């Protein structure tokens, strides 16, 4: 192989003559790079109030009749182990975590009050917020670099 001109060369010697064989492989077309960007909404207040339960009927019914199942669903959406809701204070910790992750205005005192005074309503608000904020907007950009 002769690397000076990028061609594959095989030499056959017949007597004193050298004979070149044709190039069997061609150089590649280039390198493709793909960039994927996820955009998640952050900042501001909670998108819905603690008592704005009418917008999401299924969440309202779950929160009213089986809040423990809603707590499990929240842990799953949040990316935590499904055993998390069994731990004392876990819903409060998830609420603080959601507020911190999405940069929602508020305080630990407000989170504690919402979770311990209005547990089903706080769960419903957290589920609505997680659904809304985790709705990802994905942009994909592909770039092709040609080689000559």
N, C-alpha and C positions, 0 to 999 in steps of 0.2 A: 504494500500500500504506500502510495506517495502522498504524504500529508501536506506538501507545499501547495498543491492546487486543489485539494479537496476531492480528488477522484480516486476511486479504487482502481489500482493497476495490478494486473497479473501479467507477468512477462513470460512468454514462451520463447525459448531460444531455439532457432532452427539454423543450424550452422553458426554463422556469425551475426545473423539478423535477430533483432528483437521485435516481437509483435505484440501490440497492445490489444487487450480484450475490452469490450464495451463496459461502461459503468452499469452495474445492476441495481444499485440503490440510489435513490435521490435524497437530497437533504430535506429535512422536515419543513412544514409550512410555517412553523412559528410556535410561539408559546402563548397559550391562552391563560389569562389570570382572571379569576372571578372574585369580586368583592361583594359580600352580603352585609347589609347594614340593617340592624333592628332599631326601630325608633319607638320608645315607650314614653307616654305622656307623664310628665312629672310636674310637681308644683301646684300651688293654689290650695283651695279648700276641698273638703269632701265633695264629690260631684253630686251627691244627693244628701238630703238631711236625714237625721235619725228617724224621723216620722214619715218620710216619703216612701211609704211601702206599697203604694198602689201601682207603681210603674212595672213591677216585676212580680206577677201573681204567684208563680211557682215558688219563688224565694219566700214570699210572704206566707204561703201555706206551710212550707217546710219549717220556717221560723216559728210559726204559731203552734204547730202540732208536734213536730219532732225536731226541736232545735239541736239535739245531740247529733242527728244525721247531717244537719247543716254545718255544724262544727267540724265534722269529719270531712265534708266536702270542701270547706274552707282550708283545712290543713292540706288536703290534696292539691288544691289550686295554688296554695302558697308554696308547695314543693316540700312539705314536711312529712314526716312519718305519720301514718294514720293513728298511731298510739298517742300522739301529742295531745289530743283533746282529753285524754284520761288524766293528764297531769294537772294539779291545781294551779290556777293562774295562767294556763296556756293560752286561753282566748285573749286575755289581757295582753300577754306577750306578743301574740300575733297581731293584735290591733296596733300596738306600738310599732311593731316591725313593718306593718303595711304603711303606717303613717310616715315612718322614716324612709322606707324604700322609695315611696312615690313623692316624698318631700311635701307632704300635706301639712298645712298649718294646724297647730294644736299643741296640747301639752299632755304630759303623762297623767296629770290630775283629771283632765277631761276624758281621757281614754278610760281611766279607772272608773269614773262616774258612769260613763256610757255602758261599760261591760257589766258592772256590778249592780246598777240600778235598772237597766233596761236591756238585759242580756239578749233576748230574742231580737229586739230591734237593732242592737249593735251588730249582731251576727248578720242580719239582713243587709245592713249598710256596708259591712265589710265585704260581703259576697258581691254586692252590686259594684262596689269600687274596684274590686279585683277583676271582675269581668270586664269592666270598662277600660281600666288602665292596662290590662294585659292583652288587649286586642292589639296585636302587633301590626305595624306597617313595615313591610320588608321591601327593600329596594335592592335589586341585583344589577350589578354593572359588570359586563364582560369586556375585556380588552384583549385584542389580538395583536401580537408583535410579529411582524413578518421578518423572516431571515432571508438574506440574499446570497 
